[in-house]
Amino acid sequence: IDKQAIAHLLRTLSIYFNEIDNKQLYDLLNGKPVNEKLVFLDNGNKLVDVFLILKERGTIRENKREIKEWICANFQYRNNRKAIKDFNEGNVHKILTRQQIVKRKIDLPAFY
């Protein structure tokens, strides 16, 4: 992801991560490893959908398999019951291949 897209993406996603994870998200989006999985503080499908949209817009060059593995390796999400959960590879795959549609989305401006 180019630097300008990363800056916009960080602003868009900042409300979905705590302060510490926001700092780690910057590193992760710049290709640096993180020590622990970052916790997305909402429905995990929304985060997967963001990366699908970025892939479809050509902002992300990696293939969908690589995106799926990267999401599962680096993120967790908070479910409806406020429990922290790991991403399920099968569910991430379904969203990335549009077999499952995300109803409530994060609005991504066209400049990504």
Residue frames as qw, qx, qy, qz and C-alpha x, y, z in Angstrom:
[[0.000, 0.892, 0.453, 0.000, 0.00, 0.00, 0.00],
 [0.415, 0.504, -0.052, 0.756, 1.43, 3.39, -0.88],
 [0.279, -0.112, -0.489, 0.819, 2.18, 5.97, 1.83],
 [0.287, -0.111, -0.055, -0.950, -0.71, 8.28, 0.94],
 [0.678, -0.250, -0.548, -0.421, -3.24, 5.43, 1.05],
 [0.560, -0.185, -0.684, 0.429, -1.80, 4.29, 4.40],
 [0.045, 0.004, -0.317, 0.947, -2.30, 7.77, 5.86],
 [0.522, -0.149, -0.228, -0.808, -5.94, 7.86, 4.73],
 [0.714, -0.178, -0.665, -0.127, -6.54, 4.30, 5.89],
 [0.386, -0.086, -0.641, 0.658, -5.11, 5.04, 9.34],
 [0.220, -0.046, 0.171, -0.959, -7.47, 8.00, 9.72],
 [0.658, -0.129, -0.418, -0.613, -10.44, 5.87, 8.63],
 [0.760, -0.152, -0.631, 0.024, -9.62, 2.90, 10.87],
 [0.185, 0.339, -0.566, 0.728, -8.35, 4.76, 13.96],
 [0.558, -0.308, 0.208, -0.742, -11.74, 4.69, 15.73],
 [0.928, -0.042, -0.258, -0.265, -11.75, 0.88, 15.50],
 [0.774, 0.088, -0.463, 0.423, -8.51, 0.33, 17.44],
 [0.519, -0.809, -0.143, 0.236, -7.23, 1.39, 20.84],
 [0.039, 0.956, -0.267, -0.114, -4.33, 3.86, 21.07],
 [0.481, -0.495, 0.690, 0.217, -1.60, 1.22, 21.35],
 [0.663, 0.271, 0.672, 0.188, -2.96, -0.83, 18.45],
 [0.399, 0.905, 0.118, -0.088, -3.26, 2.33, 16.32],
 [0.110, -0.818, 0.525, 0.208, 0.50, 2.81, 16.64],
 [0.537, -0.172, 0.808, 0.169, 1.06, -0.85, 15.78],
 [0.633, 0.612, 0.470, -0.066, -1.34, -0.58, 12.83],
 [0.234, 0.910, -0.256, -0.226, 0.92, 2.06, 11.28],
 [0.252, -0.543, 0.781, 0.181, 3.87, -0.35, 11.48],
 [0.608, 0.167, 0.776, -0.015, 1.85, -3.28, 10.18],
 [0.565, 0.765, 0.272, -0.143, 0.54, -1.36, 7.17],
 [0.187, 0.872, -0.430, -0.143, 4.13, -0.35, 6.41],
 [0.824, 0.324, -0.465, -0.012, 5.18, -4.01, 6.25],
 [0.059, 0.481, -0.731, 0.481, 6.71, -4.28, 9.71],
 [0.541, -0.265, -0.798, -0.003, 5.84, -7.21, 11.98],
 [0.426, -0.599, 0.177, -0.655, 3.94, -6.67, 15.23],
 [0.002, 0.289, -0.882, 0.373, 4.42, -8.57, 18.49],
 [0.278, 0.282, 0.834, -0.384, 0.75, -9.30, 19.16],
 [0.115, 0.509, 0.719, 0.459, -2.41, -9.40, 17.10],
 [0.107, -0.046, 0.085, -0.990, -4.22, -6.08, 16.87],
 [0.124, 0.450, 0.847, -0.256, -7.81, -6.04, 18.14],
 [0.125, -0.280, -0.431, -0.848, -10.41, -4.56, 15.79],
 [0.114, 0.151, 0.666, -0.722, -13.08, -3.18, 18.13],
 [0.619, 0.282, 0.036, -0.732, -16.10, -4.03, 15.98],
 [0.910, 0.233, 0.307, -0.153, -17.50, -6.78, 13.77],
 [0.506, -0.401, 0.595, 0.479, -14.51, -8.42, 12.09],
 [0.572, 0.505, 0.592, 0.261, -16.32, -8.71, 8.75],
 [0.152, 0.978, 0.086, -0.115, -16.05, -4.92, 8.39],
 [0.310, -0.729, 0.499, 0.352, -12.25, -5.06, 8.54],
 [0.572, 0.041, 0.741, 0.350, -12.05, -7.87, 5.99],
 [0.425, 0.771, 0.469, 0.074, -14.36, -5.91, 3.70],
 [0.047, -0.933, 0.180, 0.309, -12.04, -2.88, 3.88],
 [0.349, -0.477, 0.694, 0.411, -9.15, -4.95, 2.55],
 [0.529, 0.399, 0.721, 0.201, -11.39, -6.51, -0.13],
 [0.281, 0.927, 0.228, -0.104, -12.36, -3.03, -1.35],
 [0.166, -0.823, 0.423, 0.342, -8.71, -1.92, -1.34],
 [0.509, -0.111, 0.781, 0.345, -7.80, -5.03, -3.35],
 [0.470, 0.621, 0.615, 0.125, -10.58, -4.40, -5.87],
 [0.141, 0.977, 0.036, -0.154, -9.50, -0.76, -6.26],
 [0.765, 0.490, -0.173, 0.381, -5.93, -1.87, -6.95],
 [0.222, -0.867, 0.316, -0.315, -4.53, -0.28, -3.78],
 [0.649, -0.438, 0.621, -0.045, -3.32, -3.68, -2.55],
 [0.471, 0.523, -0.624, -0.339, -1.26, -5.81, -4.93],
 [0.188, -0.212, 0.944, -0.167, -1.16, -9.03, -2.90],
 [0.426, -0.165, -0.750, -0.478, -3.52, -11.82, -3.88],
 [0.645, -0.480, -0.089, -0.588, -6.60, -12.72, -1.82],
 [0.886, -0.192, -0.391, 0.159, -4.92, -15.75, -0.25],
 [0.496, 0.174, -0.354, 0.774, -2.07, -13.58, 1.01],
 [0.261, -0.458, 0.061, -0.848, -4.54, -10.99, 2.31],
 [0.817, -0.397, -0.281, -0.309, -6.49, -13.71, 4.15],
 [0.813, -0.096, -0.392, 0.421, -3.36, -15.10, 5.76],
 [0.262, 0.316, -0.242, 0.879, -2.16, -11.61, 6.72],
 [0.483, -0.501, -0.055, -0.715, -5.49, -10.70, 8.34],
 [0.887, -0.342, -0.289, -0.115, -5.67, -13.98, 10.28],
 [0.743, 0.036, -0.350, 0.570, -2.05, -13.68, 11.43],
 [0.286, 0.198, -0.201, 0.916, -2.23, -10.05, 12.53],
 [0.348, -0.292, 0.020, -0.891, -5.76, -9.26, 13.74],
 [0.074, -0.353, -0.898, 0.250, -8.46, -10.28, 16.18],
 [0.228, -0.422, -0.289, -0.829, -11.89, -8.71, 16.54],
 [0.207, 0.051, 0.674, -0.707, -14.43, -8.01, 19.27],
 [0.140, -0.330, -0.852, -0.382, -17.67, -9.89, 18.71],
 [0.374, -0.590, -0.335, -0.632, -21.24, -8.94, 19.73],
 [0.753, -0.581, -0.309, 0.025, -20.69, -10.32, 23.21],
 [0.108, -0.936, 0.311, -0.127, -17.53, -8.20, 23.61],
 [0.855, -0.298, 0.365, 0.217, -15.30, -11.29, 23.50],
 [0.119, 0.740, -0.536, -0.388, -12.01, -11.07, 21.60],
 [0.899, 0.181, 0.397, -0.042, -11.87, -13.67, 18.82],
 [0.328, -0.331, 0.645, 0.606, -9.39, -14.80, 16.19],
 [0.558, 0.443, -0.251, -0.655, -10.42, -14.45, 12.56],
 [0.781, 0.085, 0.618, -0.040, -11.62, -17.68, 10.98],
 [0.176, -0.313, 0.646, 0.674, -9.83, -18.37, 7.68],
 [0.195, 0.399, 0.856, 0.265, -12.96, -19.84, 6.13],
 [0.065, 0.849, 0.459, -0.253, -15.06, -16.78, 6.94],
 [0.131, -0.698, 0.264, 0.653, -12.34, -14.40, 5.76],
 [0.241, -0.041, 0.794, 0.556, -12.11, -16.38, 2.49],
 [0.187, 0.624, 0.756, 0.067, -15.88, -16.13, 1.96],
 [0.023, 0.889, 0.179, -0.420, -15.81, -12.35, 2.30],
 [0.189, -0.580, 0.487, 0.626, -12.74, -11.91, 0.10],
 [0.136, 0.046, 0.850, 0.508, -14.34, -14.03, -2.64],
 [0.398, -0.005, -0.075, -0.914, -17.75, -12.35, -2.24],
 [0.406, -0.227, -0.873, -0.146, -19.43, -15.61, -1.19],
 [0.318, -0.653, -0.589, 0.354, -20.54, -13.67, 1.91],
 [0.142, 0.681, 0.168, 0.699, -21.66, -10.05, 1.65],
 [0.303, -0.246, -0.498, 0.774, -20.91, -7.60, 4.46],
 [0.025, -0.787, -0.579, -0.213, -24.04, -5.58, 5.18],
 [0.256, -0.959, -0.045, 0.115, -22.67, -2.90, 7.51],
 [0.765, 0.343, -0.010, 0.545, -19.56, -1.48, 5.92],
 [0.373, -0.624, -0.013, 0.686, -16.91, 1.08, 6.74],
 [0.456, 0.873, 0.165, -0.048, -17.19, 3.98, 4.33],
 [0.636, -0.253, 0.311, 0.659, -13.98, 4.27, 2.32],
 [0.249, 0.813, -0.054, -0.523, -13.50, 7.49, 0.36],
 [0.832, 0.548, 0.087, 0.007, -12.64, 7.10, -3.31],
 [0.189, 0.874, -0.446, 0.043, -9.02, 8.25, -2.89],
 [0.679, -0.399, 0.616, 0.023, -7.80, 4.80, -1.80]]
